[in-house]
Each structure stands twice: as structure tokens, then as C-alpha cells.
Amino acid sequence: MDKTAVYLINGFLGSGKTSTLLKCMQHLKKQNKKIAIILNELGNVNVEKHLFADESLFELLNGCVCCSIKDDLKTTLNELITIVEKGEIDVLLLEGTGVANPGEIVETFAEEPYAKYFVIEQSICVVDSVHVMDYTSVFASSKEVRQLQKEQMERGSLLVLNKIDMLSKKEKRIKIEKLVRKYNQTAPIIYTSFGEGVEEYLNKNAFITQSNKREGHSVHIHLKAIKIEQKKEWSKKDIKYMLLHNKEKLVRAKGTILNSDDQKWYHFQYASGKLIWEKLKNKPAYSTGQIILIGEKLEKQDIQIF
């Protein structure tokens, strides 16, 4: 029995992991591959579930697959083994949280019985080109964030320098590549926006042939993930005000709301100070709007949406 190919997608909060995962998924589906997806979220609800409405989706909520819910990952893999034995899965896509340590995820797949059924073919590290220099700076980020960025890049068999469309100068791109190469000298680098082009690098055994075993301690970042339910009317303007008011505490935010201005459902993404809205074709599975806010010093009682 052939082992099921696994593609890991890691990267810091807001780097564009889900967009990259979607590009991989679309490419593999065109090849008629049978896909299973594991999505890991810090919060207790997945507000992006609508993006995977017709897929074989496994959700790991309220923690990180590399530490606090590692046992949940193993439970999910045990479920998947049964499906693999029936020949119903060709490929597994796993998106870690923005604070996941890929090394510990790799270690899980190296354990038995998982090593018998799965093989990691690519460990994709999505890098936020706009903010990676700040995230790795001793003047602009914490020791934990710097160490995590280092470990995520070191473990990548493919480095996706995302959000390249938001960079203003070519010289900055050169500096970013130099920075990334400090941590990983051999993995291919692609420059992209929204994960475009990553599908061309879904090569057989790329992870195995990539020399990226690293020694060293693991670091865990403890961010708060707060869920807010929509119990009254919210407008886009209300959400924008709330994000602006809490920008110093926020690392990431996303959600789905019923917009009071037109009574339509919208999904939003917020990272690196940029807010993106998407109008939904259908009402989401949950009955009320849901927002997930991620940060270090967030307190639910301090969050107000007017």
C-alpha cells in the first residue's frame, strides 16, 4: 500500500496560510486526488469553514497541534488511518496555527503507526514578506516570536514569500531573501501573493530530500484567542472601528458577520493592519455572526463593537 502524501502548511499569524492551502487543494483536485484537510485553530470556532464546504475536513480547535492538542492530532490521524486503508484518501493537507512549531508536527508523523501510513512530501513555510523583518528584529518583537519565525523557516522545504504585491521597493525584496537565507540556505523560494504558484512545487519527496533537520529547543507562544458572537446589529464600520481601537493588542482577527447596512453575510480577514472583506453567497452554518480575535494582551471585557 502506498503511503498517503502529506503537505504541511505553516507560517506566522496572518501570513496567508489558508490562501496557500486553497491553491494546493485546487491543484490536487484537478489531478483527481482524493483529499483530506486538517485545520488547526487557536479559537473554538472555525470562521473559515465555508471555504471547505464540500471537502473532507477535520477541525482541531482551541489549541496548537504541536503542543496543547497534540493528542487530538493523533486521534484525528487514527481516524484517517481507517479511511486510508479503504483507499479513500490520496493526499492530506494540514494547516497549523500561526504559532505552530513544524518540528513537533513532523515528529508526530514520524511515530508509529503514522509513519506506516503517511509520508511528508512538502513542509511549506509561508512568510509574511511585509512584516518578517519586524518579526525577526530584536527591536520590534519578542524573543518567542523571533525564535518561532526562525524554526518555521528552518523547517521549510519550500519557502513562500507571500504578500509580495504589498512591498514598495525591489531593494526590500533583496533584504528579505537575505534574511530568509540566514535561516534556510537550500529550500526553494517563491515570491507570490495569495499563495499563487505554490502548486508547481508540490513535488514528490521534496521534504525527504531537503536537508532541514534542525536541533534545538522548541518555543511555544501563548496567545489569547477570543470569540465574540454577534448578538446585535453590526456594520462593516463597527468592525473597522473595533479593529482600529484594538490594533496595538491584535495580531490577527477574522470572522463572519451579518452586515446591518445591507443584511448580507460577509467574511473578513485582518492581519498586519490590512482588512479584507468577502461577500458570502450563502448563509454560514452557524446561526449568529462569529469573530475570532488573537493577541497577547486581549481581554474580552475590553472589546466593544458599537
N, C-alpha and C positions, 0 to 999 in steps of 0.2 A: 504493500500500500504506500503510495506517495504521500509525503508529508504535506500538510497544509501550509501554504505560504503566508507569512505574517509580515505586515508592514506597520512599523511603529511610527507614529507622528507625534513629536514632542516639540517644545518651544515655550518661551515665556508667555505670560498672560497677554492676550491681545496681539500676538504676532501673526495670526492668520492660519492657525492650525485647521480649523473647520473648513475654510475655503480650500485649503490644500487637500484635505481628506476628500472633499466632494469631487475635486478634479481627478484624484486617484480612482474613486468609486465609478465615476462616469466612464473613464477609460477602460477599466476592467469589465464593466458591464457590456461595453461594445465588443469585447472579446468573448462574451457569453460566459464569463466566470460567475460562479455562484459565491456570493459574498456574505460574510457576517461582519458586523461592526460592533465594537465595544467603545462606548463613550463614557469617559470619566469626568464627573463634575464635582466641584467643591461644594456646591449647594445641594439642596434636597429636591430640586426640580430641574428638569432639562427643558429650557425655554426654546431650544433649537430643534426639538423633536419633529416639528413639521417638515424639516428638511429631509427627513429619513422615513417618511410616511409609509413607503412601500418596501422597506428594507428589513432584513433580519437584524434587529437592533437589540443590543444588550446594554443596559444602563447601569453604571456604578456611581452612586450618588453619595454625597456627604463625606467626601474624603478623597485621598490620593491613592491610586493603585500601587504606588511604590512604598507606602508606609501604612497609614491608618486603616486602609481597607484592602490590604494585600490578600487577606484571606478571602474576601469577596471576589477578587480576581481569580483566585484558584477555584472557587466554587463555580464561577462562570465558565472557566476553561474545562472543568469537569463536565458541565452540561454540553459544551461544544464538542467534546470528545465523542459523545454518543452520536451527535449529528454528523461528525466527520466519518465515523465508522459506517454510517449509512451512505456515504458518498454525496452528502447534500451541501458540502462547503468546499470550495476550492481555495478561497482567499479569506484571510482575517485582517481587517483594518482596525487598529487600536489607537485611539487618540487619548493621550494622557492629559491631566490638568496642566495648567500653565506653570505649576510648581513641581511637576513630576520629575523624579530623578530617573533617567532612562536606564542607568546601570542596574538598578534594582529590579526594573521590569524585565530586563534581559536575563537576570539571574533566575527569575521565576520560570521563564521559558526553558532554561537550561536544566531545570529539575525534572525528575521523573514523577508522573508519567508524561508530562507535557512535551519533553524533548523527543519522545517517540512519535508524537502526532503533529508537532508544529516545527517549522523552521523559519527563523527571522531572515528575510531576504533584503530588507532595507530598513535602516533606522534613520528616519528623516527628521532633521532638526530645522525647524522654521525660525528664522531670525528676523526680528523687527529691525529693519535697516535704519529706521528713523531714530530709534532710541537705544540701540545696542551699545553705543559709545557711552551713553549716560549710565546704562545698567551695569557696565563693567568699570566704571570710574569710581575711585575711592572718594571723590568729592561729591558724587551725586547719588550713590546708592549704598545699601548696607552690605556688610561682609557676606551675609547669607545670599543675597541676590547675586552678587558677583561670583560667588562660588558655584551657585546653581547654573548661571549662564555658562561658566567655564565647563562644567560637567556635561551640560546638554550639548554644547558644541563639540566637545571631545568625543562623545559617543556617537556622533552622527556619521553615517556612511554616505549621506547626501546632505549638503548644507544649502538651504533655500533662503536666500537673502530676499525677503519679501518686502512689499511696500516701496519698491524702488521708484515708483512713479511719484512718490512724495518727497524724494530727495531733490534738492535745488541745484547742486553743483556736482560735476563729474569728479572733482577732487575728493569729495566726501566719499564717493563710492570706492575710490582707491584706498582711502584710510580705513574704511570698514573692512574691505577684503584683507588688508594687512593685519587688522585686529583679529579677525576670524582665523586667519592662518597662524596666529600665535598659539591658538589652542588646538588647531587641527590642520596639519600640513598636507594631508593626502586626499581627503574626501573631495569629490567634485562639488563645485559651487555653481549655482544658477541664480541669475538675477531675475526677479519676477514681481508681478503684482497679482494678488488674489490667487497665488499658487499656480499660475499659468505655466505650462511646460514641464511641470514635475512628472507628469505621466511618462515622459520619454525616458525617465531614469529608473523605471521600475524593473530593473534588470535582475535576472536570476542570480542568486547567491552573492549579490553585491555586498551584503553585510558580512558574510563569512570571509570574503577575500579582502575586506577592508581591515587594515590593522588599526583597531581602535579599542583594544582592551586597555583600560587605564586602572592604575592602582590609586588608592587614596580614600579618605573618609567621605561619607555621604552627608549631604546637608539637607535639612528639611526646613522649609519656610512655612510658618504658621500664619496664614491669612484668614481673616474672617470672611465668611460668605453669608450675607443676609438676604433673606427672601421677603419681599413685600407684595402682598396681594392687593389687587385693585378692588376696593370696596366702595369707591365713589368715582365720579367722573374725573378723568384725566385727559389733558390735551397734550399734544407734542410740546407746546410751550411750557407746560408744567414740568414735563420730564427734563427738558433742556435746562430749566431753571434749577431743578434739583441737582442735576449733574454738575452744573457750574458752581452751585453753592457748596458742593462737597468734593470738588476736584482735588483738593490737597490730600484728602484721605483715600480717594478712589484709585485703584489700579485698573479695574475692569468693571464693566457693567453691561448687562444685556437683558432683554425682556420682550414680552409681547403684551400689548395693551389695546383696549378699545378706545379709540380716539374720540373724545366728546365733540370735536368740531364737525366731524362728518359721519360718526357712528360706524366707522370702518376699523378693522383689526390691522395692527401694524406690529412688525418685529423691528427692534433696534439693537444696534451694536455700538458700544462705546469703548474706545481704547486710545491711549496716547492723545487724549484731548479731542479726538475726532468722533463725531456722532453720525451714524448712517442709519437711515430708515428704509424699510421694505414693506410695501403693502401686501397683505396676505390675500390669497384667492379664497381661502376657506377659513371658517372659524376654527381656532385651535381646539385640541381635545379637552383641555381644562376649561371650566366654565367662567372663571374670572381671570383678568389680566395678572401676569406674574412678572416680577422684576428680581434679578439677582445682582447684588452689589458685592464687589470683592475688594478688600483693602485690609490694612493692618490696624487701623485705629477707629474703625467704624462702630458706632453704637446705634442700634435700631431706633431707640427713642429720640435720637437726634436727627433722624431722616424725616424730612417733611416734604410732601408733594401737595402743592396748593391747587 
